[in-house]
Amino acid sequence: FHRAPFHSMMLAAFLALLSGIVVGEELYEIRGTLQIPRGSKPSNCRLVINGGKHVGIPYSNGKFIIQGLAPGTYYLEVQSIEFDFTPVRVDISARDKGKVRAMTADPMRKKERIPYPLNLRPIGQTQYFEKRKPFNPLSLLANPMVLMVGVMMLVMLMSKMIDPEELNKARKELHAQRQQQRSGGAGAAAARGSSTRH
């Protein structure tokens, strides 16, 4: 007996909410086509808007439609395991009843206007590994171990090129010079000692 007013209130609230949605802000869509090379499936790609707030999956022919978008600015990315796409900035106008304007949004590239509906092509294949650089012999010179080995080999080579007799002669001369320096130093010290005694 007392449930009828409650049900009436719930129904009225639901109708009010529904009417608010109907007369609320009009929603629009973003549509276009992914130009995928033959042999690849468009279904392996995802169209992500604003980091995942809206996600779209292209049809088998590459066409896509992302619905339920209010007027505003959106950042559209194509996520693919095979190809890289340039991100796109999409502006949906509220004054022009959902008119869409789009341009590239890659900070490393010059911004360009994109016709609508969007026609998105990959800019290259996804690189998961860094390409190996070709071998450069000059790069070995920057290796400290290689430099040490090179110096040791140079010393060994130079020692073999010197005449043994000349090497012995140079050693004897060096030894004689050291002996003279020692004897001269000892004589000077003795002279100082004798002068202090007197």
PyMOL commands that place a pseudoatom at each C-alpha (Angstrom):
pseudoatom trace, name=CA, resn=PHE, resi=1, chain=A, elem=C, hetatm=0, pos=[0.000, 0.000, 0.000]
pseudoatom trace, name=CA, resn=HIS, resi=2, chain=A, elem=C, hetatm=0, pos=[2.856, 2.385, 0.820]
pseudoatom trace, name=CA, resn=ARG, resi=3, chain=A, elem=C, hetatm=0, pos=[5.094, 1.112, -2.005]
pseudoatom trace, name=CA, resn=ALA, resi=4, chain=A, elem=C, hetatm=0, pos=[3.235, 2.886, -4.804]
pseudoatom trace, name=CA, resn=PRO, resi=5, chain=A, elem=C, hetatm=0, pos=[4.572, 6.383, -3.979]
pseudoatom trace, name=CA, resn=PHE, resi=6, chain=A, elem=C, hetatm=0, pos=[8.112, 4.992, -3.710]
pseudoatom trace, name=CA, resn=HIS, resi=7, chain=A, elem=C, hetatm=0, pos=[7.850, 3.308, -7.110]
pseudoatom trace, name=CA, resn=SER, resi=8, chain=A, elem=C, hetatm=0, pos=[6.427, 6.496, -8.571]
pseudoatom trace, name=CA, resn=MET, resi=9, chain=A, elem=C, hetatm=0, pos=[9.338, 8.503, -7.210]
pseudoatom trace, name=CA, resn=MET, resi=10, chain=A, elem=C, hetatm=0, pos=[11.869, 6.033, -8.618]
pseudoatom trace, name=CA, resn=LEU, resi=11, chain=A, elem=C, hetatm=0, pos=[10.185, 6.118, -12.010]
pseudoatom trace, name=CA, resn=ALA, resi=12, chain=A, elem=C, hetatm=0, pos=[10.120, 9.899, -12.000]
pseudoatom trace, name=CA, resn=ALA, resi=13, chain=A, elem=C, hetatm=0, pos=[13.811, 10.062, -11.095]
pseudoatom trace, name=CA, resn=PHE, resi=14, chain=A, elem=C, hetatm=0, pos=[14.698, 7.603, -13.849]
pseudoatom trace, name=CA, resn=LEU, resi=15, chain=A, elem=C, hetatm=0, pos=[12.716, 9.576, -16.427]
pseudoatom trace, name=CA, resn=ALA, resi=16, chain=A, elem=C, hetatm=0, pos=[14.372, 12.782, -15.286]
pseudoatom trace, name=CA, resn=LEU, resi=17, chain=A, elem=C, hetatm=0, pos=[17.809, 11.208, -15.624]
pseudoatom trace, name=CA, resn=LEU, resi=18, chain=A, elem=C, hetatm=0, pos=[16.943, 9.826, -19.038]
pseudoatom trace, name=CA, resn=SER, resi=19, chain=A, elem=C, hetatm=0, pos=[15.616, 13.163, -20.211]
pseudoatom trace, name=CA, resn=GLY, resi=20, chain=A, elem=C, hetatm=0, pos=[18.794, 14.842, -18.962]
pseudoatom trace, name=CA, resn=ILE, resi=21, chain=A, elem=C, hetatm=0, pos=[20.881, 12.470, -21.032]
pseudoatom trace, name=CA, resn=VAL, resi=22, chain=A, elem=C, hetatm=0, pos=[18.739, 12.975, -24.114]
pseudoatom trace, name=CA, resn=VAL, resi=23, chain=A, elem=C, hetatm=0, pos=[18.773, 16.770, -23.930]
pseudoatom trace, name=CA, resn=GLY, resi=24, chain=A, elem=C, hetatm=0, pos=[22.389, 16.876, -22.699]
pseudoatom trace, name=CA, resn=GLU, resi=25, chain=A, elem=C, hetatm=0, pos=[25.584, 17.469, -24.672]
pseudoatom trace, name=CA, resn=GLU, resi=26, chain=A, elem=C, hetatm=0, pos=[25.539, 15.918, -28.111]
pseudoatom trace, name=CA, resn=LEU, resi=27, chain=A, elem=C, hetatm=0, pos=[28.118, 13.218, -28.757]
pseudoatom trace, name=CA, resn=TYR, resi=28, chain=A, elem=C, hetatm=0, pos=[30.077, 12.689, -31.953]
pseudoatom trace, name=CA, resn=GLU, resi=29, chain=A, elem=C, hetatm=0, pos=[32.473, 10.200, -33.516]
pseudoatom trace, name=CA, resn=ILE, resi=30, chain=A, elem=C, hetatm=0, pos=[35.887, 9.881, -35.124]
pseudoatom trace, name=CA, resn=ARG, resi=31, chain=A, elem=C, hetatm=0, pos=[36.101, 7.742, -38.219]
pseudoatom trace, name=CA, resn=GLY, resi=32, chain=A, elem=C, hetatm=0, pos=[38.772, 6.794, -40.683]
pseudoatom trace, name=CA, resn=THR, resi=33, chain=A, elem=C, hetatm=0, pos=[40.822, 3.994, -42.245]
pseudoatom trace, name=CA, resn=LEU, resi=34, chain=A, elem=C, hetatm=0, pos=[44.086, 2.270, -41.368]
pseudoatom trace, name=CA, resn=GLN, resi=35, chain=A, elem=C, hetatm=0, pos=[46.203, 1.587, -44.438]
pseudoatom trace, name=CA, resn=ILE, resi=36, chain=A, elem=C, hetatm=0, pos=[47.894, -1.652, -43.385]
pseudoatom trace, name=CA, resn=PRO, resi=37, chain=A, elem=C, hetatm=0, pos=[50.266, -3.449, -45.796]
pseudoatom trace, name=CA, resn=ARG, resi=38, chain=A, elem=C, hetatm=0, pos=[49.069, -6.723, -47.250]
pseudoatom trace, name=CA, resn=GLY, resi=39, chain=A, elem=C, hetatm=0, pos=[49.672, -9.754, -45.114]
pseudoatom trace, name=CA, resn=SER, resi=40, chain=A, elem=C, hetatm=0, pos=[48.946, -7.887, -41.871]
pseudoatom trace, name=CA, resn=LYS, resi=41, chain=A, elem=C, hetatm=0, pos=[45.661, -7.818, -39.995]
pseudoatom trace, name=CA, resn=PRO, resi=42, chain=A, elem=C, hetatm=0, pos=[44.105, -4.487, -38.996]
pseudoatom trace, name=CA, resn=SER, resi=43, chain=A, elem=C, hetatm=0, pos=[42.519, -6.266, -36.042]
pseudoatom trace, name=CA, resn=ASN, resi=44, chain=A, elem=C, hetatm=0, pos=[46.003, -6.448, -34.484]
pseudoatom trace, name=CA, resn=CYS, resi=45, chain=A, elem=C, hetatm=0, pos=[45.876, -2.682, -34.049]
pseudoatom trace, name=CA, resn=ARG, resi=46, chain=A, elem=C, hetatm=0, pos=[44.141, -0.609, -31.394]
pseudoatom trace, name=CA, resn=LEU, resi=47, chain=A, elem=C, hetatm=0, pos=[43.033, 3.003, -31.661]
pseudoatom trace, name=CA, resn=VAL, resi=48, chain=A, elem=C, hetatm=0, pos=[43.558, 4.605, -28.263]
pseudoatom trace, name=CA, resn=ILE, resi=49, chain=A, elem=C, hetatm=0, pos=[42.230, 8.056, -27.367]
pseudoatom trace, name=CA, resn=ASN, resi=50, chain=A, elem=C, hetatm=0, pos=[43.622, 10.093, -24.474]
pseudoatom trace, name=CA, resn=GLY, resi=51, chain=A, elem=C, hetatm=0, pos=[45.630, 7.244, -23.020]
pseudoatom trace, name=CA, resn=GLY, resi=52, chain=A, elem=C, hetatm=0, pos=[42.806, 4.699, -23.023]
pseudoatom trace, name=CA, resn=LYS, resi=53, chain=A, elem=C, hetatm=0, pos=[39.648, 6.647, -22.160]
pseudoatom trace, name=CA, resn=HIS, resi=54, chain=A, elem=C, hetatm=0, pos=[38.258, 5.476, -25.493]
pseudoatom trace, name=CA, resn=VAL, resi=55, chain=A, elem=C, hetatm=0, pos=[39.487, 2.462, -27.459]
pseudoatom trace, name=CA, resn=GLY, resi=56, chain=A, elem=C, hetatm=0, pos=[38.521, 1.370, -30.961]
pseudoatom trace, name=CA, resn=ILE, resi=57, chain=A, elem=C, hetatm=0, pos=[39.247, -1.736, -33.020]
pseudoatom trace, name=CA, resn=PRO, resi=58, chain=A, elem=C, hetatm=0, pos=[39.339, -1.465, -36.818]
pseudoatom trace, name=CA, resn=TYR, resi=59, chain=A, elem=C, hetatm=0, pos=[37.301, -3.730, -39.048]
pseudoatom trace, name=CA, resn=SER, resi=60, chain=A, elem=C, hetatm=0, pos=[38.920, -6.284, -41.335]
pseudoatom trace, name=CA, resn=ASN, resi=61, chain=A, elem=C, hetatm=0, pos=[38.986, -3.705, -44.147]
pseudoatom trace, name=CA, resn=GLY, resi=62, chain=A, elem=C, hetatm=0, pos=[40.837, -1.218, -41.939]
pseudoatom trace, name=CA, resn=LYS, resi=63, chain=A, elem=C, hetatm=0, pos=[37.921, 1.156, -41.355]
pseudoatom trace, name=CA, resn=PHE, resi=64, chain=A, elem=C, hetatm=0, pos=[37.195, 2.308, -37.812]
pseudoatom trace, name=CA, resn=ILE, resi=65, chain=A, elem=C, hetatm=0, pos=[34.622, 4.356, -35.911]
pseudoatom trace, name=CA, resn=ILE, resi=66, chain=A, elem=C, hetatm=0, pos=[35.043, 5.622, -32.351]
pseudoatom trace, name=CA, resn=GLN, resi=67, chain=A, elem=C, hetatm=0, pos=[31.754, 6.899, -30.984]
pseudoatom trace, name=CA, resn=GLY, resi=68, chain=A, elem=C, hetatm=0, pos=[30.507, 8.685, -27.894]
pseudoatom trace, name=CA, resn=LEU, resi=69, chain=A, elem=C, hetatm=0, pos=[32.878, 11.655, -28.015]
pseudoatom trace, name=CA, resn=ALA, resi=70, chain=A, elem=C, hetatm=0, pos=[31.918, 15.068, -26.694]
pseudoatom trace, name=CA, resn=PRO, resi=71, chain=A, elem=C, hetatm=0, pos=[33.238, 18.209, -28.397]
pseudoatom trace, name=CA, resn=GLY, resi=72, chain=A, elem=C, hetatm=0, pos=[36.847, 18.856, -27.452]
pseudoatom trace, name=CA, resn=THR, resi=73, chain=A, elem=C, hetatm=0, pos=[40.450, 17.967, -28.255]
pseudoatom trace, name=CA, resn=TYR, resi=74, chain=A, elem=C, hetatm=0, pos=[41.604, 14.348, -28.365]
pseudoatom trace, name=CA, resn=TYR, resi=75, chain=A, elem=C, hetatm=0, pos=[44.966, 12.637, -28.717]
pseudoatom trace, name=CA, resn=LEU, resi=76, chain=A, elem=C, hetatm=0, pos=[44.679, 9.580, -30.973]
pseudoatom trace, name=CA, resn=GLU, resi=77, chain=A, elem=C, hetatm=0, pos=[47.327, 6.857, -31.026]
pseudoatom trace, name=CA, resn=VAL, resi=78, chain=A, elem=C, hetatm=0, pos=[47.483, 3.693, -33.108]
pseudoatom trace, name=CA, resn=GLN, resi=79, chain=A, elem=C, hetatm=0, pos=[48.996, 0.836, -31.123]
pseudoatom trace, name=CA, resn=SER, resi=80, chain=A, elem=C, hetatm=0, pos=[50.428, -1.979, -33.233]
pseudoatom trace, name=CA, resn=ILE, resi=81, chain=A, elem=C, hetatm=0, pos=[52.914, -4.798, -32.654]
pseudoatom trace, name=CA, resn=GLU, resi=82, chain=A, elem=C, hetatm=0, pos=[54.118, -4.490, -36.247]
pseudoatom trace, name=CA, resn=PHE, resi=83, chain=A, elem=C, hetatm=0, pos=[54.052, -0.845, -37.290]
pseudoatom trace, name=CA, resn=ASP, resi=84, chain=A, elem=C, hetatm=0, pos=[54.641, 2.659, -35.977]
pseudoatom trace, name=CA, resn=PHE, resi=85, chain=A, elem=C, hetatm=0, pos=[52.067, 5.370, -36.596]
pseudoatom trace, name=CA, resn=THR, resi=86, chain=A, elem=C, hetatm=0, pos=[52.260, 9.104, -36.097]
pseudoatom trace, name=CA, resn=PRO, resi=87, chain=A, elem=C, hetatm=0, pos=[49.958, 10.239, -33.257]
pseudoatom trace, name=CA, resn=VAL, resi=88, chain=A, elem=C, hetatm=0, pos=[47.116, 12.530, -34.274]
pseudoatom trace, name=CA, resn=ARG, resi=89, chain=A, elem=C, hetatm=0, pos=[45.447, 15.461, -32.562]
pseudoatom trace, name=CA, resn=VAL, resi=90, chain=A, elem=C, hetatm=0, pos=[41.725, 15.553, -33.289]
pseudoatom trace, name=CA, resn=ASP, resi=91, chain=A, elem=C, hetatm=0, pos=[39.536, 18.593, -32.554]
pseudoatom trace, name=CA, resn=ILE, resi=92, chain=A, elem=C, hetatm=0, pos=[35.749, 18.144, -32.498]
pseudoatom trace, name=CA, resn=SER, resi=93, chain=A, elem=C, hetatm=0, pos=[34.015, 21.501, -32.766]
pseudoatom trace, name=CA, resn=ALA, resi=94, chain=A, elem=C, hetatm=0, pos=[30.977, 22.335, -30.639]
pseudoatom trace, name=CA, resn=ARG, resi=95, chain=A, elem=C, hetatm=0, pos=[30.021, 25.377, -32.719]
pseudoatom trace, name=CA, resn=ASP, resi=96, chain=A, elem=C, hetatm=0, pos=[30.143, 23.597, -36.068]
pseudoatom trace, name=CA, resn=LYS, resi=97, chain=A, elem=C, hetatm=0, pos=[28.111, 20.608, -34.833]
pseudoatom trace, name=CA, resn=GLY, resi=98, chain=A, elem=C, hetatm=0, pos=[30.885, 18.079, -34.560]
pseudoatom trace, name=CA, resn=LYS, resi=99, chain=A, elem=C, hetatm=0, pos=[33.123, 19.240, -37.377]
pseudoatom trace, name=CA, resn=VAL, resi=100, chain=A, elem=C, hetatm=0, pos=[36.420, 17.380, -37.081]
pseudoatom trace, name=CA, resn=ARG, resi=101, chain=A, elem=C, hetatm=0, pos=[39.852, 18.820, -37.701]
pseudoatom trace, name=CA, resn=ALA, resi=102, chain=A, elem=C, hetatm=0, pos=[42.990, 16.723, -37.399]
pseudoatom trace, name=CA, resn=MET, resi=103, chain=A, elem=C, hetatm=0, pos=[46.741, 17.213, -37.542]
pseudoatom trace, name=CA, resn=THR, resi=104, chain=A, elem=C, hetatm=0, pos=[49.847, 15.217, -36.728]
pseudoatom trace, name=CA, resn=ALA, resi=105, chain=A, elem=C, hetatm=0, pos=[50.983, 15.419, -33.101]
pseudoatom trace, name=CA, resn=ASP, resi=106, chain=A, elem=C, hetatm=0, pos=[54.518, 14.024, -33.182]
pseudoatom trace, name=CA, resn=PRO, resi=107, chain=A, elem=C, hetatm=0, pos=[56.764, 16.482, -31.270]
pseudoatom trace, name=CA, resn=MET, resi=108, chain=A, elem=C, hetatm=0, pos=[59.765, 15.344, -33.336]
pseudoatom trace, name=CA, resn=ARG, resi=109, chain=A, elem=C, hetatm=0, pos=[58.112, 16.124, -36.671]
pseudoatom trace, name=CA, resn=LYS, resi=110, chain=A, elem=C, hetatm=0, pos=[56.541, 19.120, -38.308]
pseudoatom trace, name=CA, resn=LYS, resi=111, chain=A, elem=C, hetatm=0, pos=[52.790, 19.341, -37.710]
pseudoatom trace, name=CA, resn=GLU, resi=112, chain=A, elem=C, hetatm=0, pos=[50.638, 18.745, -40.775]
pseudoatom trace, name=CA, resn=ARG, resi=113, chain=A, elem=C, hetatm=0, pos=[46.912, 18.904, -41.406]
pseudoatom trace, name=CA, resn=ILE, resi=114, chain=A, elem=C, hetatm=0, pos=[45.228, 15.557, -42.064]
pseudoatom trace, name=CA, resn=PRO, resi=115, chain=A, elem=C, hetatm=0, pos=[42.105, 15.227, -44.224]
pseudoatom trace, name=CA, resn=TYR, resi=116, chain=A, elem=C, hetatm=0, pos=[38.971, 13.852, -42.588]
pseudoatom trace, name=CA, resn=PRO, resi=117, chain=A, elem=C, hetatm=0, pos=[37.851, 11.042, -42.480]
pseudoatom trace, name=CA, resn=LEU, resi=118, chain=A, elem=C, hetatm=0, pos=[41.301, 10.032, -41.297]
pseudoatom trace, name=CA, resn=ASN, resi=119, chain=A, elem=C, hetatm=0, pos=[43.548, 7.979, -43.551]
pseudoatom trace, name=CA, resn=LEU, resi=120, chain=A, elem=C, hetatm=0, pos=[46.356, 6.684, -41.337]
pseudoatom trace, name=CA, resn=ARG, resi=121, chain=A, elem=C, hetatm=0, pos=[49.441, 5.005, -42.772]
pseudoatom trace, name=CA, resn=PRO, resi=122, chain=A, elem=C, hetatm=0, pos=[52.364, 3.478, -40.855]
pseudoatom trace, name=CA, resn=ILE, resi=123, chain=A, elem=C, hetatm=0, pos=[55.621, 5.415, -40.893]
pseudoatom trace, name=CA, resn=GLY, resi=124, chain=A, elem=C, hetatm=0, pos=[57.718, 2.270, -40.462]
pseudoatom trace, name=CA, resn=GLN, resi=125, chain=A, elem=C, hetatm=0, pos=[57.996, -1.093, -38.793]
pseudoatom trace, name=CA, resn=THR, resi=126, chain=A, elem=C, hetatm=0, pos=[58.295, -1.378, -35.036]
pseudoatom trace, name=CA, resn=GLN, resi=127, chain=A, elem=C, hetatm=0, pos=[61.909, -1.918, -33.929]
pseudoatom trace, name=CA, resn=TYR, resi=128, chain=A, elem=C, hetatm=0, pos=[62.158, -4.001, -30.758]
pseudoatom trace, name=CA, resn=PHE, resi=129, chain=A, elem=C, hetatm=0, pos=[65.956, -4.353, -30.881]
pseudoatom trace, name=CA, resn=GLU, resi=130, chain=A, elem=C, hetatm=0, pos=[68.640, -1.820, -31.655]
pseudoatom trace, name=CA, resn=LYS, resi=131, chain=A, elem=C, hetatm=0, pos=[70.325, -2.443, -34.979]
pseudoatom trace, name=CA, resn=ARG, resi=132, chain=A, elem=C, hetatm=0, pos=[73.874, -3.703, -34.624]
pseudoatom trace, name=CA, resn=LYS, resi=133, chain=A, elem=C, hetatm=0, pos=[76.412, -1.190, -35.825]
pseudoatom trace, name=CA, resn=PRO, resi=134, chain=A, elem=C, hetatm=0, pos=[78.865, -2.350, -38.524]
pseudoatom trace, name=CA, resn=PHE, resi=135, chain=A, elem=C, hetatm=0, pos=[82.352, -3.250, -37.368]
pseudoatom trace, name=CA, resn=ASN, resi=136, chain=A, elem=C, hetatm=0, pos=[84.706, -0.296, -37.322]
pseudoatom trace, name=CA, resn=PRO, resi=137, chain=A, elem=C, hetatm=0, pos=[88.434, -1.130, -36.968]
pseudoatom trace, name=CA, resn=LEU, resi=138, chain=A, elem=C, hetatm=0, pos=[89.147, 2.356, -35.616]
pseudoatom trace, name=CA, resn=SER, resi=139, chain=A, elem=C, hetatm=0, pos=[86.916, 1.648, -32.630]
pseudoatom trace, name=CA, resn=LEU, resi=140, chain=A, elem=C, hetatm=0, pos=[89.596, -0.760, -31.353]
pseudoatom trace, name=CA, resn=LEU, resi=141, chain=A, elem=C, hetatm=0, pos=[91.907, 2.177, -30.735]
pseudoatom trace, name=CA, resn=ALA, resi=142, chain=A, elem=C, hetatm=0, pos=[89.524, 3.423, -28.057]
pseudoatom trace, name=CA, resn=ASN, resi=143, chain=A, elem=C, hetatm=0, pos=[89.885, 0.178, -26.096]
pseudoatom trace, name=CA, resn=PRO, resi=144, chain=A, elem=C, hetatm=0, pos=[92.452, 0.548, -23.246]
pseudoatom trace, name=CA, resn=MET, resi=145, chain=A, elem=C, hetatm=0, pos=[93.336, -3.154, -23.330]
pseudoatom trace, name=CA, resn=VAL, resi=146, chain=A, elem=C, hetatm=0, pos=[94.139, -2.965, -27.016]
pseudoatom trace, name=CA, resn=LEU, resi=147, chain=A, elem=C, hetatm=0, pos=[96.350, 0.073, -26.390]
pseudoatom trace, name=CA, resn=MET, resi=148, chain=A, elem=C, hetatm=0, pos=[98.273, -1.727, -23.625]
pseudoatom trace, name=CA, resn=VAL, resi=149, chain=A, elem=C, hetatm=0, pos=[98.866, -4.779, -25.804]
pseudoatom trace, name=CA, resn=GLY, resi=150, chain=A, elem=C, hetatm=0, pos=[99.975, -2.523, -28.642]
pseudoatom trace, name=CA, resn=VAL, resi=151, chain=A, elem=C, hetatm=0, pos=[102.521, -0.731, -26.448]
pseudoatom trace, name=CA, resn=MET, resi=152, chain=A, elem=C, hetatm=0, pos=[103.928, -4.044, -25.151]
pseudoatom trace, name=CA, resn=MET, resi=153, chain=A, elem=C, hetatm=0, pos=[104.288, -5.408, -28.664]
pseudoatom trace, name=CA, resn=LEU, resi=154, chain=A, elem=C, hetatm=0, pos=[105.984, -2.194, -29.754]
pseudoatom trace, name=CA, resn=VAL, resi=155, chain=A, elem=C, hetatm=0, pos=[108.495, -2.443, -26.889]
pseudoatom trace, name=CA, resn=MET, resi=156, chain=A, elem=C, hetatm=0, pos=[109.250, -6.081, -27.723]
pseudoatom trace, name=CA, resn=LEU, resi=157, chain=A, elem=C, hetatm=0, pos=[109.685, -5.215, -31.373]
pseudoatom trace, name=CA, resn=MET, resi=158, chain=A, elem=C, hetatm=0, pos=[112.016, -2.335, -30.588]
pseudoatom trace, name=CA, resn=SER, resi=159, chain=A, elem=C, hetatm=0, pos=[114.126, -4.526, -28.286]
pseudoatom trace, name=CA, resn=LYS, resi=160, chain=A, elem=C, hetatm=0, pos=[114.561, -7.080, -31.064]
pseudoatom trace, name=CA, resn=MET, resi=161, chain=A, elem=C, hetatm=0, pos=[115.566, -4.425, -33.565]
pseudoatom trace, name=CA, resn=ILE, resi=162, chain=A, elem=C, hetatm=0, pos=[118.393, -3.107, -31.337]
pseudoatom trace, name=CA, resn=ASP, resi=163, chain=A, elem=C, hetatm=0, pos=[121.837, -4.707, -31.814]
pseudoatom trace, name=CA, resn=PRO, resi=164, chain=A, elem=C, hetatm=0, pos=[122.760, -6.794, -28.687]
pseudoatom trace, name=CA, resn=GLU, resi=165, chain=A, elem=C, hetatm=0, pos=[126.306, -5.397, -28.663]
pseudoatom trace, name=CA, resn=GLU, resi=166, chain=A, elem=C, hetatm=0, pos=[125.023, -1.839, -28.783]
pseudoatom trace, name=CA, resn=LEU, resi=167, chain=A, elem=C, hetatm=0, pos=[122.561, -2.662, -26.019]
pseudoatom trace, name=CA, resn=ASN, resi=168, chain=A, elem=C, hetatm=0, pos=[125.342, -4.094, -23.796]
pseudoatom trace, name=CA, resn=LYS, resi=169, chain=A, elem=C, hetatm=0, pos=[127.534, -1.096, -24.538]
pseudoatom trace, name=CA, resn=ALA, resi=170, chain=A, elem=C, hetatm=0, pos=[124.735, 1.283, -23.544]
pseudoatom trace, name=CA, resn=ARG, resi=171, chain=A, elem=C, hetatm=0, pos=[124.153, -0.670, -20.340]
pseudoatom trace, name=CA, resn=LYS, resi=172, chain=A, elem=C, hetatm=0, pos=[127.875, -0.528, -19.437]
pseudoatom trace, name=CA, resn=GLU, resi=173, chain=A, elem=C, hetatm=0, pos=[128.000, 3.208, -20.076]
pseudoatom trace, name=CA, resn=LEU, resi=174, chain=A, elem=C, hetatm=0, pos=[124.932, 3.747, -17.921]
pseudoatom trace, name=CA, resn=HIS, resi=175, chain=A, elem=C, hetatm=0, pos=[126.465, 1.608, -15.168]
pseudoatom trace, name=CA, resn=ALA, resi=176, chain=A, elem=C, hetatm=0, pos=[129.723, 3.560, -15.349]
pseudoatom trace, name=CA, resn=GLN, resi=177, chain=A, elem=C, hetatm=0, pos=[127.882, 6.872, -15.084]
pseudoatom trace, name=CA, resn=ARG, resi=178, chain=A, elem=C, hetatm=0, pos=[126.082, 5.682, -11.989]
pseudoatom trace, name=CA, resn=GLN, resi=179, chain=A, elem=C, hetatm=0, pos=[129.370, 4.555, -10.417]
pseudoatom trace, name=CA, resn=GLN, resi=180, chain=A, elem=C, hetatm=0, pos=[130.923, 7.937, -11.109]
pseudoatom trace, name=CA, resn=GLN, resi=181, chain=A, elem=C, hetatm=0, pos=[127.968, 9.715, -9.553]
pseudoatom trace, name=CA, resn=ARG, resi=182, chain=A, elem=C, hetatm=0, pos=[128.214, 7.550, -6.456]
pseudoatom trace, name=CA, resn=SER, resi=183, chain=A, elem=C, hetatm=0, pos=[131.983, 8.002, -6.098]
pseudoatom trace, name=CA, resn=GLY, resi=184, chain=A, elem=C, hetatm=0, pos=[131.671, 11.735, -6.691]
pseudoatom trace, name=CA, resn=GLY, resi=185, chain=A, elem=C, hetatm=0, pos=[128.988, 12.004, -4.045]
pseudoatom trace, name=CA, resn=ALA, resi=186, chain=A, elem=C, hetatm=0, pos=[131.094, 10.051, -1.534]
pseudoatom trace, name=CA, resn=GLY, resi=187, chain=A, elem=C, hetatm=0, pos=[134.161, 12.278, -2.187]
pseudoatom trace, name=CA, resn=ALA, resi=188, chain=A, elem=C, hetatm=0, pos=[132.143, 15.433, -1.680]
pseudoatom trace, name=CA, resn=ALA, resi=189, chain=A, elem=C, hetatm=0, pos=[130.782, 14.106, 1.605]
pseudoatom trace, name=CA, resn=ALA, resi=190, chain=A, elem=C, hetatm=0, pos=[134.321, 13.231, 2.808]
pseudoatom trace, name=CA, resn=ALA, resi=191, chain=A, elem=C, hetatm=0, pos=[135.544, 16.709, 1.890]
pseudoatom trace, name=CA, resn=ARG, resi=192, chain=A, elem=C, hetatm=0, pos=[132.764, 18.302, 3.895]
pseudoatom trace, name=CA, resn=GLY, resi=193, chain=A, elem=C, hetatm=0, pos=[133.628, 16.098, 6.885]
pseudoatom trace, name=CA, resn=SER, resi=194, chain=A, elem=C, hetatm=0, pos=[137.321, 17.067, 6.830]
pseudoatom trace, name=CA, resn=SER, resi=195, chain=A, elem=C, hetatm=0, pos=[136.530, 20.769, 6.566]
pseudoatom trace, name=CA, resn=THR, resi=196, chain=A, elem=C, hetatm=0, pos=[134.278, 20.641, 9.608]
pseudoatom trace, name=CA, resn=ARG, resi=197, chain=A, elem=C, hetatm=0, pos=[137.033, 18.995, 11.702]
pseudoatom trace, name=CA, resn=HIS, resi=198, chain=A, elem=C, hetatm=0, pos=[139.415, 21.828, 11.099]
for i in range(1, 198): cmd.bond("trace and resi %d" % i, "trace and resi %d" % (i + 1))
show_as sticks, trace
zoom trace
